[in-house]
Amino acid sequence: MELKDSVSIITGGASGLGEATTRKFHSLGSKVCIFDLDNLRGKKLEKELGENCEYFCIDVCNEPVLIEAINAVMYRFNKININVNCAGKALAEKTLGKEGSHDLSRFKKIIDVNLIGTFNILRLCAEKMAKNPLDKNHERGIIINTASVAALEGQKGQVAYAASKGGVAAMTLPIARDLARDHIRCCCIAPGLFLTPMFEGLGEEVCEALAKDVVFPKRLGDPNEFAEYASQIVQNTYINGSVMRLDGGIRLA
Ligand SMILES: NC(=O)c1ccc[n+]([C@@H]2O[C@H](COP(=O)([O-])OP(=O)(O)OC[C@H]3O[C@@H](n4cnc5c(N)ncnc54)[C@H](O)[C@@H]3O)[C@@H](O)[C@H]2O)c1
């Protein structure tokens, strides 16, 4: 699928991996719609990118608000071609910690945002994509979800996060199969460790320690590398139904 003249919805598009994707897609001629909770960052990015960028203050778990926003995108741009899902939350809590068993509501919240929130938006986008005419590659749309290497190698304290990302990874193939009839692809990127606002606050020393397990190059990933990969997936019609690691070879201990 071509990015030029496409319409993209990018959840979590105001920060980190999502923000880099918003910038990249916009630079390649896509009309970008940022779906994010962070009003301050979202509005700032919308203003900076100017034309062909619109910010929507959205919680991906809120179904009525999401439906309204998708209708607003349709009203403004008349179509949706691409949906990249980067909205996500992390949590550090063990199954059984010093203060007792894992809090159930916090477990549910992570599943709600990372897994159900991702599915919520992609199912609504797919409905609109299915109405697009076929493009020159016989495509109508593409969905890219964001899992994590924690889906496969979750560490201590990552039970909720790993479960949510495992779900995101596992649903990739059935979604691709479900939507094949409509000429819509579904792929999933499983990032390793990327230098986003989540990590920036940890300081240089901690980042260096984290980077030591990366095989090559020995550094955290740059969000632009994620955005570049997402744009390559969009443009290569034969990539479908796969969970693809982007991790410098890291395997979490
Ligand atoms: N940074 C990494 O190393 C890394 C590694 C593996 C996976 N990931 C995943 O990549 C995605 C992006 O991570 P990031 O590092 O860029 O994080 P980030 O915190 O920089 O960005 C996440 C964005 O999602 C938004 N968001 C959170 N909850 C939301 C909700 N309910 N509705 C709408 N927006 C919401 C936040 O406002 C934020 O702008 C996440 O799903 C994360 O789990 C990140």
The ligand as an SDF file (V2000), in Angstrom:
LIG
                    3D

 44 48  0  0  0  0  0  0  0  0999 V2000
    9.6760    1.4850   24.3760 N   0  0  0  0  0  0  0  0  0  0  0  0
    9.9390    0.1950   24.3510 C   0  0  0  0  0  0  0  0  0  0  0  0
   11.0640   -0.2450   24.6000 O   0  0  0  0  0  0  0  0  0  0  0  0
    8.8660   -0.7970   23.9930 C   0  0  0  0  0  0  0  0  0  0  0  0
    9.2390   -2.1390   23.8820 C   0  0  0  0  0  0  0  0  0  0  0  0
    8.2840   -3.0710   23.5270 C   0  0  0  0  0  0  0  0  0  0  0  0
    6.9790   -2.6800   23.3000 C   0  0  0  0  0  0  0  0  0  0  0  0
    6.6430   -1.3730   23.4440 N   0  0  0  0  0  0  0  0  0  0  0  0
    5.2480   -1.0250   23.2020 C   0  0  0  0  0  0  0  0  0  0  0  0
    5.1920   -0.0170   22.2080 O   0  0  0  0  0  0  0  0  0  0  0  0
    4.0740    0.8270   22.4520 C   0  0  0  0  0  0  0  0  0  0  0  0
    4.5470    2.2770   22.5320 C   0  0  0  0  0  0  0  0  0  0  0  0
    5.4250    2.3900   23.6210 O   0  0  0  0  0  0  0  0  0  0  0  0
    6.3110    3.6930   23.8780 P   0  0  0  0  0  0  0  0  0  0  0  0
    7.5690    3.2400   24.5040 O   0  0  0  0  0  0  0  0  0  0  0  0
    6.3360    4.5120   22.6610 O   0  0  0  0  0  0  0  0  0  0  0  0
    5.4690    4.3650   25.0490 O   0  0  0  0  0  0  0  0  0  0  0  0
    5.0400    5.8880   25.3220 P   0  0  0  0  0  0  0  0  0  0  0  0
    4.6100    5.8970   26.7290 O   0  0  0  0  0  0  0  0  0  0  0  0
    6.0950    6.8270   24.8460 O   0  0  0  0  0  0  0  0  0  0  0  0
    3.7530    6.0760   24.3650 O   0  0  0  0  0  0  0  0  0  0  0  0
    2.5510    5.4260   24.6050 C   0  0  0  0  0  0  0  0  0  0  0  0
    1.4340    6.3620   24.2330 C   0  0  0  0  0  0  0  0  0  0  0  0
    0.2010    5.6500   24.4240 O   0  0  0  0  0  0  0  0  0  0  0  0
   -0.7380    6.5510   24.9980 C   0  0  0  0  0  0  0  0  0  0  0  0
   -1.7620    5.7910   25.7250 N   0  0  0  0  0  0  0  0  0  0  0  0
   -1.6180    5.0480   26.8370 C   0  0  0  0  0  0  0  0  0  0  0  0
   -2.7970    4.5350   27.2170 N   0  0  0  0  0  0  0  0  0  0  0  0
   -3.7160    4.9460   26.3130 C   0  0  0  0  0  0  0  0  0  0  0  0
   -5.1120    4.7520   26.1450 C   0  0  0  0  0  0  0  0  0  0  0  0
   -5.8160    4.0170   27.0200 N   0  0  0  0  0  0  0  0  0  0  0  0
   -5.7300    5.3280   25.1000 N   0  0  0  0  0  0  0  0  0  0  0  0
   -5.0410    6.0970   24.2230 C   0  0  0  0  0  0  0  0  0  0  0  0
   -3.7130    6.3260   24.3270 N   0  0  0  0  0  0  0  0  0  0  0  0
   -3.0620    5.7620   25.3460 C   0  0  0  0  0  0  0  0  0  0  0  0
    0.0770    7.4430   25.9290 C   0  0  0  0  0  0  0  0  0  0  0  0
   -0.6010    8.6640   26.1800 O   0  0  0  0  0  0  0  0  0  0  0  0
    1.3530    7.6250   25.1050 C   0  0  0  0  0  0  0  0  0  0  0  0
    1.2880    8.7830   24.3070 O   0  0  0  0  0  0  0  0  0  0  0  0
    3.4210    0.3250   23.7410 C   0  0  0  0  0  0  0  0  0  0  0  0
    2.3600   -0.5400   23.4090 O   0  0  0  0  0  0  0  0  0  0  0  0
    4.5410   -0.4500   24.4050 C   0  0  0  0  0  0  0  0  0  0  0  0
    4.0340   -1.4660   25.2300 O   0  0  0  0  0  0  0  0  0  0  0  0
    7.5400   -0.4140   23.7860 C   0  0  0  0  0  0  0  0  0  0  0  0
  1  2  1  0
  2  3  2  0
  2  4  1  0
  4  5  1  0
  4 44  2  0
  5  6  2  0
  6  7  1  0
  7  8  2  0
  8  9  1  0
  8 44  1  0
  9 10  1  0
  9 42  1  0
 10 11  1  0
 11 12  1  0
 11 40  1  0
 12 13  1  0
 13 14  1  0
 14 15  2  0
 14 16  1  0
 14 17  1  0
 17 18  1  0
 18 19  2  0
 18 20  1  0
 18 21  1  0
 21 22  1  0
 22 23  1  0
 23 24  1  0
 23 38  1  0
 24 25  1  0
 25 26  1  0
 25 36  1  0
 26 27  1  0
 26 35  1  0
 27 28  2  0
 28 29  1  0
 29 30  1  0
 29 35  2  0
 30 31  1  0
 30 32  2  0
 32 33  1  0
 33 34  2  0
 34 35  1  0
 36 37  1  0
 36 38  1  0
 38 39  1  0
 40 41  1  0
 40 42  1  0
 42 43  1  0
M  CHG  2   8   1  16  -1
M  END
$$$$
